[in-house]
Amino acid sequence: MLPIRREAADPSGELTTYLHRLARWVEVVVVDGSPAPVFAAHHAAWSQVAAHLPPDQAVTCRNGKVRGVLTGLAAAGHDAVVVADDDVRWDAGGLARAVRLLERADLVWPQNYFDPLPWHARLDTARTLVNRATGGDFPGTVAVRRSFLADTGGYDGDVLFENLELLRTVRAAGGVVAAPLDLYVRRLPPSARHFLGQRVRQAYDELARPARLAASLAVAPGALALTGRRRWRALGAAAALVVGLAEAGRRRAGGAGRFPVSSSLLAPVWLLERGVSAWLAVRVRLVHGGMPYAGAVLATAATPERVLRRRHGGEMRRTGPARLR
């Protein structure tokens, strides 16, 4: 199931080819919030192989992606549902494994990798590697049991970090999250312009994780302090530590075959960028009250876990296959 919104119809036909291929393996649902002319062009190209429908306006939330997901879940004809951004490219083997994992889990959390790898994708892969070493990455696709989310009443659509919100909701309701680090799913890189435009928005997500936000905010002042005192060895040691951390993430679960070593070397650059972007994200929160997103302003990155536990009455599971490593 793909929740999408585009300002122009699929120019290359690559997405159309992918949807036709997907339809040979699975039921395909596309929830399309594109403007009317673009929706019509998509409908002509996709309606023979997919259920192509607009978002349900009765689903009231400010995050358009969540509206699309909840609309699509209501329309899906199977309990095992794979939700994916339109730049994600599943293959038949990966889909089959995700569905098998849903026999014992409520949410499956795979691992994206970029292919091809322009410079900005290599830099963003550094984020992936650090995350793989320190708690798990956040992909642009998940597999979920539709019946489980129906029991929870879905998840909050007024937050910015919707993937974290979904993960926390499933865990708070007592669900099992399977996070195999070796379930690799290809992702197409964005344009360099789009990548650069997402820096502050992605840093804003860390407002939902205060410890990570604090660490990010400490990076730039720390680097400036070491530079000002000419403590080059300490600065070099810190950079080497970050490279080593990223390399550990790269080598986990066969990742060396999917991620380039250059991304490990770029990890200090990514960390410094995230440190600067974190300060800009805090400024956006203080000055504007939230992050502008698709015509709305979203103040909340994600609902705190304690609030979701009270709301859903479940227990967070942190052992066995449910642990996000």
N, C-alpha and C positions, 0 to 999 in steps of 0.2 A: 504494500500500500504506500503510495507516494502522495504526500501533501505538498503541493507546489504553488508557486505564483511567479509568473514571468511577464515582463513588459513586452516581449516579442516572441513570436512563435519559434519553435525549434528550428534554427537556421540551417544547421548542418544535417539534420535528420538522424544524428547519432542516438539521441534519446528515443526517437521513434523506433529505430532498429532494435535498441535494447528492450523496449517494452514488448515488441513482437517476439523477441527471443524468450523473455520471461514468461509470456503467455503460453509457451509450449510446456512449461513446467508447473506453473501455479496460476491460481486466480489472481488477476491484477485489478486493483482499485486505485484510480487516480482522483484525488480531490483537488480541484483546480480553482484557485482564487484569482486567476489572471483576468485582466479586463476583457470585456465581451468579445471584441474582434479576435483577440489571442485565444480565448476559450473556444471560440467557434472553429478556428484553425486546428487547434489541438483535438477537438471533438471529431473533426473530419479524419484526422490521421490516426486516432487512437480508439475510437468507439467500437471498432470491429474486434479488438483484442482485449479491451479493458472496460470496466465500468467507470465511465468518466463523468463526474458530477461536481457541482459547485459546493462550497462549504455550506453547511446548514446554518442559516442565520438565527435559528432558535438556540444554537449553541453560543452562549454569550461569554466571550472572553476576549482580552485585548491582544493576546499572542495568536496571530493568525495560523501559525504552524500547529498549535494545540487544537484550535478549532478544526483544522483539516484532519488531524489525527482522530479526534472524537467523532467527526462525521464519518470518516472511513471505517472506524471500528463498528459503528452502527450498521454500515452497509456490507461489511465483510460476511462471507458465507461459511467461514471456517473459524475454529477456535484458535488455531496457531496463526498469528499474524506477524508478518515482518514489516516494520515501518522503516522507510528509508528516504533520505533526502534525494533530490533528483541528480546529484552528482555521485551517488553510490552505485557500484556495479557488482551485484551478487552473481555468482555462478551456481550451477546446479548442485555441485558438491557441497558448497557452503550452505545453501538453502536447506538441503537434506539434513545436514548435521545440526543446524539451528532448530529444525522441527523436532529432531530426535531429542535434543536437549530439553525442549519444552515438555517432554513426557515426564520429566522430574523437576522441572523448574517453572517459575512463573514469568521470569524475564531472562532473556539471554543477551549478554553484553559482549559483542565481538570486538575485533581490533581492526581499525582502518589503516590502510597504508596508501600513500600517494603514488600514482603512476599515470602519466609521466612525472618527472621531477625537475621542474624549473627551479631557479634559485630560491624563490619564496616558499615553495613546497619543501625544499630541503631545510629551510629555516624553521618552518612550522613543524616539520618532523622532529626537530630537536625537542619541541614541547611534548610530542608524543613519547619520546624516549625517556625524558625526565619523569613523565607521568607513569610510564610502565614500571619505573624503578621505585616510585613513591606512592603508589596507591591505585593505579589504574587510569587509563585514558578514557576520554568521552568520545564515542564514535558518532557518526552521522546516521547510524542505523541501529535498531534493536529488534529483537523478536519477543513477542509478548503473548500471553494467553488472554484472549479477548474476554473470557468469562471472569477472569480474576479482576480485570479492570472494571468490568460491569459491576462486580460486587463492591468495589471501592467507590463507585460513582465517578470514575475517571480520575483525572488529576487537575490541579489548579492551572488554569490558562491565563492567569494575570501575572505571571512571572517571566523573567527573561531567560533564565537558564533552565529551559524546559526538560532537557535530558536528566539533569540532576533532580529536578522535581519528580519526574517519573520514577527514577531509581529510589528516591527516598520514600515515595508513596507506596511502592510495592513492598519495600522492607518494613515500613511502619505498619502495614496491614498484615504482617506475618508472612509475606511471600518469600520465595527462594529465588535468589539471583545467581545465575551461572555466568561466570566471566572467564571463559577460556582464552588465555592470551595467545593461543595458536589458531584461533578461528579468524583468519585474515580475510578481509573484504576490501577490494580495491575501491579507491576514491579518486575521482578526477580533481586535479588542483583548480582553484579559482584563478581568475586573472590576477596579475600583480596589483592592479588598481583596487580590486575588491579586497584582496588580502590586506593591503595597507589601510583600507577604510574600516576594517574589522578590529583593528588593534585595541582601541579603547573599549569597544563593546565587549570583546572577549575578556578583557581585564576586569570589566564590571562584574562579570560572573563570580569573581572571587569574593565579592561582598557576601556571598552565601557561605563562604568558608573562611571565617575570620583568621584562623591560624595561617592559612596560605596567603591571605591578603596582607597580614602583618609581615610575613617573610618577604613578600614582593615589595612592600613599601620600604623595607630595610635595604634593599639591594642598591639603589642609586646613591643614597647617602653614604652607605658603607664604601662603595667604590670611589666616591668623591673624596671621602676621608683618607682612604689609603693612598690615593693619587696625590692629594695635597701634602701628605707627609712623606711622599716618595718611598713608600713601603712597597717596592716593586715585587719583592719576593713573596710577600703576603698576598699581593694581588694575583700574582702568577699561580700561587698555591691554591687560592680560591677558585680560579679559572680551571685549573687542573682537576680539582675536586668535582666541579660541575661536569666537566668532560667525562670523568670516570663514572659519575652517576648515570649520565646519558648512555654511556657505552654498556653499563650493566643492564640498563633497560633494553638496549638494542639486542643484546645476546640472549635475553630471556625467551624461552619457548620458540627457538628457531628464528628469532627476529632478525638475525644477521643476514638471512637470505632475502629479507623484505625491505630492510632499512639501510641506507648508505652510511658508511663510517663518517662521511663528511658532515652528517647531521649531528653526530656526537661532538665533532670539533666545533660546530656552530652553537652548541648549547650555551656557552657563556654569552654569546651575542643575543640569543633569544631571551635569556634570563634578564639581561640588562634592558632589553626592549620592554619586557613585561614589567620590570620595576618602574620604568618611566610611565608606561601606560596605566599602571595601577594608581599613580598619583593623579593622572588626568581623569581616571574613572571616579576617584573620590571627589575631585573638583566638580565633575558632572553631577554627582549625587547632591553635593552641597548647593550648587548654583541653580541647577535645573530641577532638582527633586527626583531625578531618575534618568534613565537612558532612553532617548528617543528611539522608537522602533515602529516602523511601518505606520506612521501617522499617529502613534500613541506614545505616551511616556510611561515606562515601566520602572517603578521604584524598587520593587522586590526582585532580587536575583533568584532566590528560591526560598521556600518555606523552611524554617528551622526544623530539624528532626524531632525535637521534643514536642513541637506543636502538632506535627503529623502523627506522632505516637498517641497523643491524647485524642486526636480526631478519629483515628482508625482503630485504636485499641489493640494493636498487634505488638510484637516484640521485634526489635532489630536482630537479625540473624547474622552472626559474624564467624561461623565455623563451617568446615567442610566446603562443599561446592558452592555454597551461597556467598562465600567471601569474595569481594572484589579485590583482587591482588594487584 
